[in-house]
Amino acid sequence: MDRDRFFSAEQAVDYGLVDRIIKERELRRTPSGFARAAAG
C-alpha cells in the first residue's frame, strides 16, 4: 500500500494539515528586546 502523499500548500490547508499559509512578508519583522538594543 502506498502511503506517501505530497501536497501543495493550498492542498494542505484544504486537507486540514495546516491552519494557514505564512506569506514571506509576514516573516520580516523588526528586532525586539536584546536584538534591538545590540543593533542600535
Biopython code that builds the backbone (N, CA, C, O; Angstrom):
import numpy as np
from Bio.PDB.StructureBuilder import StructureBuilder

atoms = [
    (1, "MET", "N", (0.840, -1.168, 0.000)),
    (1, "MET", "CA", (0.000, 0.000, 0.000)),
    (1, "MET", "C", (0.895, 1.244, 0.000)),
    (1, "MET", "O", (1.842, 1.333, 0.781)),
    (2, "ASP", "N", (0.591, 2.197, -0.874)),
    (2, "ASP", "CA", (1.348, 3.429, -0.969)),
    (2, "ASP", "C", (0.759, 4.458, -0.019)),
    (2, "ASP", "O", (-0.402, 4.842, -0.156)),
    (3, "ARG", "N", (1.562, 4.911, 0.952)),
    (3, "ARG", "CA", (1.059, 5.845, 1.964)),
    (3, "ARG", "C", (1.646, 7.241, 1.823)),
    (3, "ARG", "O", (1.227, 8.153, 2.535)),
    (4, "ASP", "N", (2.597, 7.429, 0.929)),
    (4, "ASP", "CA", (3.210, 8.741, 0.759)),
    (4, "ASP", "C", (2.266, 9.656, -0.005)),
    (4, "ASP", "O", (1.718, 9.285, -1.044)),
    (5, "ARG", "N", (2.089, 10.844, 0.523)),
    (5, "ARG", "CA", (1.282, 11.861, -0.140)),
    (5, "ARG", "C", (2.059, 13.163, -0.114)),
    (5, "ARG", "O", (2.693, 13.502, 0.885)),
    (6, "PHE", "N", (2.005, 13.878, -1.204)),
    (6, "PHE", "CA", (2.659, 15.175, -1.304)),
    (6, "PHE", "C", (1.604, 16.199, -1.667)),
    (6, "PHE", "O", (0.866, 16.030, -2.638)),
    (7, "PHE", "N", (1.535, 17.265, -0.879)),
    (7, "PHE", "CA", (0.531, 18.295, -1.061)),
    (7, "PHE", "C", (1.183, 19.626, -1.395)),
    (7, "PHE", "O", (2.293, 19.916, -0.947)),
    (8, "SER", "N", (0.491, 20.428, -2.180)),
    (8, "SER", "CA", (0.890, 21.822, -2.322)),
    (8, "SER", "C", (0.451, 22.523, -1.037)),
    (8, "SER", "O", (-0.264, 21.943, -0.220)),
    (9, "ALA", "N", (0.878, 23.760, -0.864)),
    (9, "ALA", "CA", (0.484, 24.498, 0.337)),
    (9, "ALA", "C", (-1.038, 24.633, 0.414)),
    (9, "ALA", "O", (-1.632, 24.444, 1.476)),
    (10, "GLU", "N", (-1.653, 24.956, -0.701)),
    (10, "GLU", "CA", (-3.107, 25.135, -0.724)),
    (10, "GLU", "C", (-3.836, 23.821, -0.431)),
    (10, "GLU", "O", (-4.847, 23.816, 0.271)),
    (11, "GLN", "N", (-3.334, 22.729, -0.957)),
    (11, "GLN", "CA", (-3.946, 21.421, -0.716)),
    (11, "GLN", "C", (-3.826, 21.030, 0.752)),
    (11, "GLN", "O", (-4.746, 20.430, 1.308)),
    (12, "ALA", "N", (-2.706, 21.363, 1.384)),
    (12, "ALA", "CA", (-2.517, 21.040, 2.799)),
    (12, "ALA", "C", (-3.522, 21.783, 3.665)),
    (12, "ALA", "O", (-4.027, 21.230, 4.642)),
    (13, "VAL", "N", (-3.819, 23.039, 3.316)),
    (13, "VAL", "CA", (-4.837, 23.801, 4.047)),
    (13, "VAL", "C", (-6.200, 23.150, 3.848)),
    (13, "VAL", "O", (-6.938, 22.940, 4.812)),
    (14, "ASP", "N", (-6.537, 22.830, 2.600)),
    (14, "ASP", "CA", (-7.829, 22.217, 2.296)),
    (14, "ASP", "C", (-7.996, 20.869, 2.997)),
    (14, "ASP", "O", (-9.094, 20.523, 3.434)),
    (15, "TYR", "N", (-6.916, 20.120, 3.098)),
    (15, "TYR", "CA", (-6.956, 18.790, 3.707)),
    (15, "TYR", "C", (-6.982, 18.856, 5.235)),
    (15, "TYR", "O", (-7.335, 17.880, 5.896)),
    (16, "GLY", "N", (-6.604, 20.015, 5.796)),
    (16, "GLY", "CA", (-6.617, 20.191, 7.243)),
    (16, "GLY", "C", (-5.295, 19.901, 7.931)),
    (16, "GLY", "O", (-5.251, 19.784, 9.155)),
    (17, "LEU", "N", (-4.219, 19.784, 7.168)),
    (17, "LEU", "CA", (-2.908, 19.513, 7.771)),
    (17, "LEU", "C", (-2.294, 20.757, 8.383)),
    (17, "LEU", "O", (-1.556, 20.668, 9.365)),
    (18, "VAL", "N", (-2.590, 21.915, 7.813)),
    (18, "VAL", "CA", (-2.088, 23.189, 8.320)),
    (18, "VAL", "C", (-3.247, 24.156, 8.442)),
    (18, "VAL", "O", (-4.269, 24.002, 7.773)),
    (19, "ASP", "N", (-3.085, 25.168, 9.309)),
    (19, "ASP", "CA", (-4.144, 26.154, 9.503)),
    (19, "ASP", "C", (-4.147, 27.215, 8.427)),
    (19, "ASP", "O", (-5.199, 27.593, 7.912)),
    (20, "ARG", "N", (-2.951, 27.696, 8.087)),
    (20, "ARG", "CA", (-2.857, 28.742, 7.082)),
    (20, "ARG", "C", (-1.467, 28.749, 6.485)),
    (20, "ARG", "O", (-0.556, 28.095, 6.993)),
    (21, "ILE", "N", (-1.308, 29.495, 5.398)),
    (21, "ILE", "CA", (-0.030, 29.628, 4.715)),
    (21, "ILE", "C", (0.575, 30.963, 5.139)),
    (21, "ILE", "O", (-0.070, 32.007, 5.035)),
    (22, "ILE", "N", (1.803, 30.924, 5.613)),
    (22, "ILE", "CA", (2.502, 32.137, 6.030)),
    (22, "ILE", "C", (3.175, 32.742, 4.808)),
    (22, "ILE", "O", (3.950, 32.077, 4.121)),
    (23, "LYS", "N", (2.878, 33.979, 4.549)),
    (23, "LYS", "CA", (3.477, 34.702, 3.430)),
    (23, "LYS", "C", (4.867, 35.190, 3.819)),
    (23, "LYS", "O", (5.145, 35.391, 5.001)),
    (24, "GLU", "N", (5.738, 35.380, 2.836)),
    (24, "GLU", "CA", (7.114, 35.798, 3.091)),
    (24, "GLU", "C", (7.161, 37.122, 3.838)),
    (24, "GLU", "O", (7.999, 37.300, 4.722)),
    (25, "ARG", "N", (6.279, 38.050, 3.501)),
    (25, "ARG", "CA", (6.300, 39.355, 4.160)),
    (25, "ARG", "C", (5.944, 39.258, 5.637)),
    (25, "ARG", "O", (6.305, 40.148, 6.408)),
    (26, "GLU", "N", (5.250, 38.210, 6.052)),
    (26, "GLU", "CA", (4.924, 38.018, 7.460)),
    (26, "GLU", "C", (6.148, 37.599, 8.270)),
    (26, "GLU", "O", (6.174, 37.755, 9.491)),
    (27, "LEU", "N", (7.158, 37.069, 7.590)),
    (27, "LEU", "CA", (8.357, 36.593, 8.275)),
    (27, "LEU", "C", (9.310, 37.732, 8.599)),
    (27, "LEU", "O", (10.158, 37.603, 9.481)),
    (28, "ARG", "N", (9.174, 38.856, 7.884)),
    (28, "ARG", "CA", (10.029, 40.009, 8.146)),
    (28, "ARG", "C", (9.461, 40.801, 9.307)),
    (28, "ARG", "O", (8.294, 41.194, 9.290)),
    (29, "ARG", "N", (10.273, 41.030, 10.300)),
    (29, "ARG", "CA", (9.846, 41.835, 11.428)),
    (29, "ARG", "C", (11.043, 42.570, 12.002)),
    (29, "ARG", "O", (12.188, 42.171, 11.789)),
    (30, "THR", "N", (10.783, 43.615, 12.711)),
    (30, "THR", "CA", (11.868, 44.395, 13.302)),
    (30, "THR", "C", (12.380, 43.683, 14.548)),
    (30, "THR", "O", (11.614, 43.034, 15.260)),
    (31, "PRO", "N", (13.676, 43.809, 14.805)),
    (31, "PRO", "CA", (14.235, 43.179, 16.003)),
    (31, "PRO", "C", (13.618, 43.776, 17.264)),
    (31, "PRO", "O", (13.248, 44.950, 17.289)),
    (32, "SER", "N", (13.516, 42.978, 18.279)),
    (32, "SER", "CA", (12.990, 43.444, 19.560)),
    (32, "SER", "C", (13.887, 42.945, 20.688)),
    (32, "SER", "O", (14.720, 42.062, 20.484)),
    (33, "GLY", "N", (13.719, 43.493, 21.831)),
    (33, "GLY", "CA", (14.462, 43.038, 23.006)),
    (33, "GLY", "C", (15.952, 43.271, 22.865)),
    (33, "GLY", "O", (16.370, 44.355, 22.457)),
    (34, "PHE", "N", (16.764, 42.276, 23.193)),
    (34, "PHE", "CA", (18.216, 42.382, 23.158)),
    (34, "PHE", "C", (18.723, 42.601, 21.733)),
    (34, "PHE", "O", (19.725, 43.290, 21.541)),
    (35, "ALA", "N", (18.059, 42.035, 20.743)),
    (35, "ALA", "CA", (18.483, 42.215, 19.349)),
    (35, "ALA", "C", (18.366, 43.685, 18.940)),
    (35, "ALA", "O", (19.236, 44.205, 18.242)),
    (36, "ARG", "N", (17.306, 44.347, 19.367)),
    (36, "ARG", "CA", (17.124, 45.773, 19.040)),
    (36, "ARG", "C", (18.197, 46.607, 19.754)),
    (36, "ARG", "O", (18.750, 47.531, 19.159)),
    (37, "ALA", "N", (18.490, 46.298, 20.999)),
    (37, "ALA", "CA", (19.500, 47.048, 21.760)),
    (37, "ALA", "C", (20.881, 46.881, 21.133)),
    (37, "ALA", "O", (21.653, 47.839, 21.090)),
    (38, "ALA", "N", (21.206, 45.691, 20.650)),
    (38, "ALA", "CA", (22.507, 45.424, 20.062)),
    (38, "ALA", "C", (22.640, 46.111, 18.698)),
    (38, "ALA", "O", (23.737, 46.514, 18.314)),
    (39, "ALA", "N", (21.538, 46.244, 17.972)),
    (39, "ALA", "CA", (21.577, 46.843, 16.634)),
    (39, "ALA", "C", (21.668, 48.359, 16.708)),
    (39, "ALA", "O", (22.191, 48.981, 15.783)),
    (40, "GLY", "N", (21.181, 48.968, 17.767)),
    (40, "GLY", "CA", (21.120, 50.433, 17.799)),
    (40, "GLY", "C", (21.972, 51.014, 18.792)),
    (40, "GLY", "O", (22.018, 52.237, 18.928)),
]
sb = StructureBuilder()
sb.init_structure("model")
sb.init_model(0)
sb.init_chain("A")
sb.init_seg("    ")
for serial, (resi, resn, name, xyz) in enumerate(atoms, 1):
    if name == "N":
        sb.init_residue(resn, " ", resi, " ")
    sb.init_atom(name, np.array(xyz, "f"), 0.0, 1.0, " ", f" {name:<3s}", serial, name[0])
structure = sb.get_structure()
